[in-house]
Amino acid sequence: MAATDFGCPLGVLYNENVQLAALQGHPPMRLLDRVASCQTPLRLALDRSPDVPFDVTGPSAFASQVAACPLRFVLGDDLTRASAELAFADGAQLADYLDLLRIPAPLMWVEWNDEVHQKVIHETGSAADFYAAASGRRVGVLLRASSDGQRALARTFWVDAAVTDPSNVILSPLETHIDLRGEFAEPSDIDGILKGGFAGITDPHNPAMACLLDHVRFRFDDTWQSYYRAAATDPKAQRHVVHAALAAVARDVPLLLAFFLLLSAKEATRSFPISRFAINRKRQAHGRLALLDHIKVRASLDAVHESDSRAAEIDGRQSPRLHHVRGHLVRRDNRVFWRTPHLRGSALRGMVRSRTVCLSFAQPREARAGGHNV
């Protein structure tokens, strides 16, 4: 690929021999299993110097870490949507709870359906158009956190639904650095980023989102810095490389932070451990790689309860008509609770009929162009 040819998507730029194959009769593998199966190192070469290869960091560099990871989460689509809505429709509430957030484990994997994520981003006006390439795509993040859970280094992976070859998993060339204390220095310029400096992103139209993104920085790992310095030799190409790389991962951290908050909130999520023991016996008998155990996590959105109206009668207040109260987060000192959707009031006084959905953090904002500063 020519050094100045940056018109293709970033994923193709650093894995240009990807060939898609349709699934035939087999259930789709989780992305975590695909990453753990990656074995081939990633090697690139510039057209002008085909005899000088670049060995860059690829998914195979993290295969053993994913396989040994003690905590792997796979988000249900309902929880992905709930987390995305909390991040992009009501980022102010999420920003208010940042002091309570902690990365749940020293080493963990989080995986989700990117189509659901991108739909919420579009619906809330955070992006003018729906990112069509996300259809059927799965995204996963491997996080290594500090002992206090306030800092983490993350790497992001993704794969399209039709891909069957584990070697076609895409790894972002960027490291994502999270500091919940917000102690990052000012980000570098384009030239500094390609020399190992940190990139920062903000949203000038959304103070809450800007607050969340102020706790995040991005950095090309050393091997990708070397490759891009050789491949992007003029300012326009360098700016394109940096912005394309950032655009691919920038909106993932708010989703992760929202998930961590919901995971820590009492009764906000339901976890289902998934054991691969039985299926792995069959796979190993046929010489196939074992699949990884993980935890499927769903949102607690479906339970609707009737609240007891007698408390209101005891203190002299008259009970309101029976009405639906949507699910919402409640903070009490240093703890967060998920208040499940419920019916409140007395049916004897009538009923307020509503079509309110169980979970709604805010009305979508008007579509507006977001921005990022580097």
C-alpha positions as CSV (number, residue, x, y, z in Angstrom):
1,M,0.0,0.0,0.0
2,A,1.4,3.4,-0.9
3,A,2.4,5.6,2.0
4,T,0.0,8.4,0.8
5,D,-3.0,6.1,0.2
6,F,-5.1,6.8,3.3
7,G,-8.5,6.9,1.6
8,C,-9.5,3.4,2.9
9,P,-10.9,2.6,6.3
10,L,-8.4,2.4,9.1
11,G,-9.0,-1.3,9.6
12,V,-8.0,-2.0,6.0
13,L,-5.0,0.3,6.3
14,Y,-3.2,-2.0,8.7
15,N,-4.7,-5.4,7.7
16,E,-5.2,-5.0,3.9
17,N,-5.5,-8.7,3.0
18,V,-8.7,-9.2,5.0
19,Q,-11.1,-11.5,3.1
20,L,-14.6,-12.0,4.5
21,A,-16.2,-15.4,4.6
22,A,-19.8,-16.2,5.5
23,L,-20.7,-18.4,8.4
24,Q,-21.9,-21.8,7.3
25,G,-23.9,-23.9,9.8
26,H,-21.9,-22.8,12.9
27,P,-23.0,-20.4,15.6
28,P,-20.9,-17.2,15.7
29,M,-17.9,-17.3,18.0
30,R,-17.5,-14.6,20.6
31,L,-14.9,-12.1,19.9
32,L,-13.0,-13.1,23.0
33,D,-12.6,-16.6,21.5
34,R,-11.4,-15.2,18.2
35,V,-8.7,-13.1,19.9
36,A,-7.6,-16.0,22.0
37,S,-7.2,-18.0,18.8
38,C,-5.0,-15.5,17.0
39,Q,-1.6,-16.9,16.4
40,T,-0.1,-15.1,13.4
41,P,2.0,-11.9,14.1
42,L,1.1,-8.9,12.0
43,R,3.7,-7.7,9.5
44,L,3.3,-4.7,7.2
45,A,5.5,-3.2,4.4
46,L,5.3,0.0,2.5
47,D,5.1,-0.1,-1.3
48,R,8.2,2.1,-1.7
49,S,10.2,-0.3,0.6
50,P,8.7,-3.8,0.2
51,D,11.8,-5.5,1.5
52,V,11.7,-3.6,4.8
53,P,8.9,-5.1,6.9
54,F,7.3,-3.5,9.9
55,D,6.4,-5.9,12.7
56,V,3.5,-4.2,14.4
57,T,1.4,-5.2,17.4
58,G,-1.5,-7.4,16.3
59,P,-4.3,-9.4,18.1
60,S,-1.9,-12.4,18.5
61,A,0.1,-10.3,21.0
62,F,-2.9,-10.4,23.4
63,A,-4.2,-13.9,22.8
64,S,-2.6,-15.4,25.9
65,Q,-3.8,-12.5,28.0
66,V,-7.4,-12.9,26.9
67,A,-7.2,-16.7,27.4
68,A,-5.8,-16.2,31.0
69,C,-8.1,-13.3,31.8
70,P,-10.0,-14.2,35.0
71,L,-13.0,-12.0,34.4
72,R,-14.7,-11.8,30.9
73,F,-18.0,-9.9,30.4
74,V,-20.2,-10.2,27.4
75,L,-22.9,-7.5,27.4
76,G,-26.5,-8.4,26.4
77,D,-28.0,-6.0,23.8
78,D,-30.3,-4.6,26.4
79,L,-27.4,-3.7,28.7
80,T,-25.4,-2.3,25.8
81,R,-28.3,0.0,25.0
82,A,-28.8,1.0,28.7
83,S,-25.1,1.8,29.1
84,A,-25.0,3.8,25.8
85,E,-28.1,5.7,26.8
86,L,-26.7,6.6,30.2
87,A,-23.4,7.7,28.5
88,F,-24.8,9.6,25.5
89,A,-28.3,10.7,26.5
90,D,-27.6,11.5,30.2
91,G,-23.9,12.0,30.4
92,A,-24.4,14.6,33.2
93,Q,-25.6,11.9,35.6
94,L,-22.7,9.7,34.7
95,A,-20.2,12.5,35.2
96,D,-21.8,13.2,38.6
97,Y,-21.0,9.7,39.7
98,L,-17.4,9.6,38.5
99,D,-16.1,9.8,42.1
100,L,-17.8,6.4,42.8
101,L,-16.5,4.6,39.7
102,R,-13.8,2.0,39.9
103,I,-12.4,-0.4,37.3
104,P,-13.9,-3.7,38.7
105,A,-10.8,-6.0,38.3
106,P,-7.0,-5.8,37.7
107,L,-7.5,-7.7,34.4
108,M,-10.8,-7.9,32.5
109,W,-12.5,-8.2,29.2
110,V,-15.7,-6.4,28.1
111,E,-17.4,-7.3,24.8
112,W,-20.6,-5.9,23.1
113,N,-22.6,-5.6,20.0
114,D,-21.4,-2.4,18.3
115,E,-24.5,-2.0,16.1
116,V,-26.6,-1.4,19.3
117,H,-24.0,1.1,20.6
118,Q,-23.8,3.1,17.4
119,K,-27.6,3.2,17.0
120,V,-27.8,4.9,20.4
121,I,-25.1,7.3,19.5
122,H,-27.1,8.3,16.4
123,E,-30.5,8.4,18.2
124,T,-29.2,10.7,20.9
125,G,-27.7,13.2,18.3
126,S,-24.1,12.5,19.2
127,A,-23.5,11.5,15.6
128,A,-25.4,12.9,12.6
129,D,-25.4,9.6,10.8
130,F,-25.6,6.0,11.8
131,Y,-22.2,4.2,11.3
132,A,-23.4,1.5,8.9
133,A,-20.1,-0.4,9.1
134,A,-21.1,-1.3,12.7
135,S,-23.9,-3.6,11.6
136,G,-23.0,-7.1,12.8
137,R,-19.7,-5.9,14.3
138,R,-18.6,-7.0,17.8
139,V,-16.2,-4.9,19.8
140,G,-14.1,-6.0,22.8
141,V,-11.8,-4.2,25.2
142,L,-9.1,-5.8,27.3
143,L,-8.4,-3.6,30.4
144,R,-5.5,-3.8,32.8
145,A,-6.2,-1.7,35.8
146,S,-4.3,-0.3,38.8
147,S,-4.8,-1.9,42.3
148,D,-7.1,1.0,43.3
149,G,-9.3,0.7,40.2
150,Q,-8.8,4.3,39.3
151,R,-6.5,3.9,36.3
152,A,-6.5,1.5,33.4
153,L,-4.7,0.8,30.1
154,A,-7.1,-0.7,27.5
155,R,-6.7,-2.2,24.0
156,T,-9.7,-2.4,21.6
157,F,-10.5,-5.2,19.2
158,W,-13.3,-5.7,16.7
159,V,-14.5,-8.1,14.1
160,D,-17.3,-8.2,11.5
161,A,-20.1,-10.8,11.8
162,A,-19.2,-12.6,8.5
163,V,-15.5,-13.1,9.5
164,T,-14.6,-16.7,10.4
165,D,-10.8,-16.6,10.3
166,P,-9.5,-15.5,13.8
167,S,-6.5,-13.8,12.0
168,N,-8.9,-11.2,10.6
169,V,-9.6,-9.7,14.0
170,I,-8.7,-6.0,14.0
171,L,-6.7,-4.4,16.8
172,S,-6.7,-0.6,17.2
173,P,-3.2,0.8,17.0
174,L,-4.1,3.0,19.9
175,E,-3.7,2.4,23.6
176,T,-6.6,3.9,25.6
177,H,-5.5,5.3,29.0
178,I,-8.2,5.9,31.6
179,D,-7.6,8.0,34.8
180,L,-10.7,8.5,36.9
181,R,-8.9,11.0,39.0
182,G,-8.6,13.3,35.9
183,E,-4.8,13.9,36.4
184,F,-3.8,13.9,32.7
185,A,-1.5,16.6,31.3
186,E,-2.6,18.5,28.2
187,P,-2.6,16.4,25.0
188,S,0.0,16.7,22.3
189,D,-0.3,18.0,18.8
190,I,-0.3,15.8,15.7
191,D,3.4,15.6,15.4
192,G,3.8,14.9,19.1
193,I,1.2,12.1,18.9
194,L,3.1,10.3,16.2
195,K,6.2,10.6,18.4
196,G,4.7,8.9,21.4
197,G,2.6,11.8,22.9
198,F,-0.9,11.5,24.2
199,A,-4.0,12.5,22.2
200,G,-7.1,13.9,23.8
201,I,-10.7,14.2,22.6
202,T,-13.5,16.6,23.7
203,D,-17.0,17.5,22.7
204,P,-17.4,21.3,22.7
205,H,-21.2,21.1,22.4
206,N,-21.6,18.8,25.4
207,P,-20.0,19.8,28.7
208,A,-20.9,16.5,30.4
209,M,-19.3,14.4,27.6
210,A,-16.3,16.7,27.6
211,C,-16.0,16.0,31.3
212,L,-16.0,12.2,30.7
213,L,-13.5,12.5,27.9
214,D,-11.2,14.6,30.0
215,H,-10.5,11.4,31.9
216,V,-9.2,9.6,28.8
217,R,-6.1,9.8,26.7
218,F,-5.0,7.8,23.6
219,R,-1.5,6.9,22.5
220,F,-0.1,4.9,19.5
221,D,1.9,2.0,20.8
222,D,5.6,2.0,19.9
223,T,5.4,-0.3,16.9
224,W,2.5,1.6,15.3
225,Q,4.3,4.9,15.9
226,S,7.2,3.6,13.8
227,Y,5.0,2.4,11.0
228,Y,2.9,5.6,10.8
229,R,5.9,7.9,10.9
230,A,7.2,6.0,7.9
231,A,3.8,5.7,6.1
232,A,2.5,9.3,6.7
233,T,5.1,11.6,5.5
234,D,3.1,14.9,5.0
235,P,1.0,16.8,7.5
236,K,-2.3,16.0,5.7
237,A,-1.7,12.3,5.8
238,Q,-0.5,12.5,9.4
239,R,-3.7,14.3,10.5
240,H,-5.8,11.8,8.7
241,V,-4.1,8.8,10.4
242,V,-4.5,10.3,13.9
243,H,-8.1,11.4,13.4
244,A,-9.2,8.1,11.8
245,A,-7.6,6.1,14.6
246,L,-9.3,8.2,17.3
247,A,-12.7,8.1,15.6
248,A,-12.6,4.3,15.7
249,V,-12.3,4.1,19.5
250,A,-13.3,7.5,21.0
251,R,-16.9,6.7,21.9
252,D,-16.1,3.3,23.6
253,V,-14.9,4.7,26.9
254,P,-18.2,6.5,27.9
255,L,-20.0,3.2,27.2
256,L,-17.5,1.3,29.4
257,L,-17.8,3.9,32.3
258,A,-21.6,3.6,32.1
259,F,-21.4,-0.2,32.2
260,F,-19.1,-0.1,35.3
261,L,-21.5,2.2,37.0
262,L,-24.5,0.0,36.3
263,L,-22.5,-3.1,37.2
264,S,-21.8,-1.6,40.7
265,A,-25.3,-0.4,41.2
266,K,-27.5,-2.7,43.3
267,E,-30.1,-4.6,41.2
268,A,-29.1,-2.8,37.9
269,T,-27.8,-5.9,36.2
270,R,-28.2,-9.7,36.1
271,S,-25.2,-11.9,35.5
272,F,-25.3,-15.4,34.0
273,P,-22.0,-17.4,34.1
274,I,-21.5,-19.2,30.8
275,S,-19.5,-22.5,31.1
276,R,-18.0,-24.0,27.9
277,F,-17.0,-27.2,29.6
278,A,-19.4,-29.5,27.8
279,I,-18.9,-28.1,24.4
280,N,-15.2,-28.0,24.8
281,R,-15.0,-31.8,25.3
282,K,-16.6,-32.2,21.9
283,R,-14.4,-29.5,20.3
284,Q,-11.2,-31.0,21.7
285,A,-12.2,-34.4,20.5
286,H,-12.2,-33.0,17.0
287,G,-8.9,-31.1,17.5
288,R,-10.5,-27.7,17.8
289,L,-9.5,-24.9,20.2
290,A,-11.4,-24.6,23.4
291,L,-13.9,-21.8,23.9
292,L,-13.6,-19.5,26.9
293,D,-15.9,-19.3,29.9
294,H,-17.4,-15.8,30.4
295,I,-20.2,-13.9,32.1
296,K,-23.2,-12.8,30.2
297,V,-24.6,-9.6,31.7
298,R,-28.1,-8.2,31.1
299,A,-29.9,-5.2,32.3
300,S,-32.7,-5.4,35.0
301,L,-35.4,-3.7,32.9
302,D,-38.2,-6.1,32.8
303,A,-39.4,-6.4,36.4
304,V,-42.2,-4.1,37.3
305,H,-43.4,-4.1,40.9
306,E,-46.3,-2.6,42.8
307,S,-45.2,-0.3,45.6
308,D,-47.0,-0.3,48.9
309,S,-49.1,2.9,49.2
310,R,-49.8,2.5,52.9
311,A,-46.7,4.5,53.9
312,A,-48.2,7.6,52.3
313,E,-51.5,7.0,54.2
314,I,-49.7,6.7,57.5
315,D,-48.2,10.1,57.4
316,G,-51.4,11.7,56.3
317,R,-50.7,12.2,52.7
318,Q,-53.2,10.9,50.2
319,S,-52.0,8.2,47.8
320,P,-51.7,9.3,44.2
321,R,-53.4,7.5,41.3
322,L,-51.7,4.3,40.2
323,H,-48.9,5.2,37.8
324,H,-45.8,3.7,36.3
325,V,-42.4,4.9,37.5
326,R,-39.5,4.1,35.1
327,G,-36.3,2.6,36.1
328,H,-33.6,5.0,37.3
329,L,-30.4,5.3,39.3
330,V,-30.5,6.6,42.8
331,R,-27.4,7.8,44.8
332,R,-27.3,7.5,48.6
333,D,-24.0,8.8,50.0
334,N,-21.3,6.6,48.4
335,R,-23.6,3.9,47.0
336,V,-25.6,3.7,43.8
337,F,-28.9,1.7,43.5
338,W,-31.0,0.8,40.5
339,R,-34.6,1.6,41.3
340,T,-36.5,-1.0,39.2
341,P,-39.5,0.0,37.2
342,H,-42.6,-0.2,39.4
343,L,-46.2,0.8,39.9
344,R,-46.8,3.5,42.5
345,G,-50.1,4.7,44.1
346,S,-53.6,3.4,44.6
347,A,-55.7,1.8,41.8
348,L,-58.8,2.9,43.9
349,R,-58.0,6.5,42.9
350,G,-57.7,5.7,39.2
351,M,-54.8,4.9,36.9
352,V,-52.5,7.0,34.9
353,R,-52.0,5.2,31.6
354,S,-48.6,5.8,30.1
355,R,-46.5,4.4,27.3
356,T,-43.2,5.3,29.0
357,V,-40.6,2.6,28.4
358,C,-38.9,1.0,31.4
359,L,-35.6,2.8,30.9
360,S,-35.1,6.3,29.5
361,F,-32.3,8.5,30.7
362,A,-33.2,11.6,28.6
363,Q,-34.9,12.7,25.4
364,P,-32.5,12.6,22.4
365,R,-30.8,15.9,21.8
366,E,-31.1,17.6,18.5
367,A,-28.6,16.3,16.0
368,R,-25.5,18.3,16.1
369,A,-22.0,17.9,14.9
370,G,-19.7,16.6,17.5
371,G,-16.0,17.5,17.6
372,H,-12.7,16.4,18.8
373,N,-9.6,18.4,19.5
374,V,-6.1,17.2,19.1
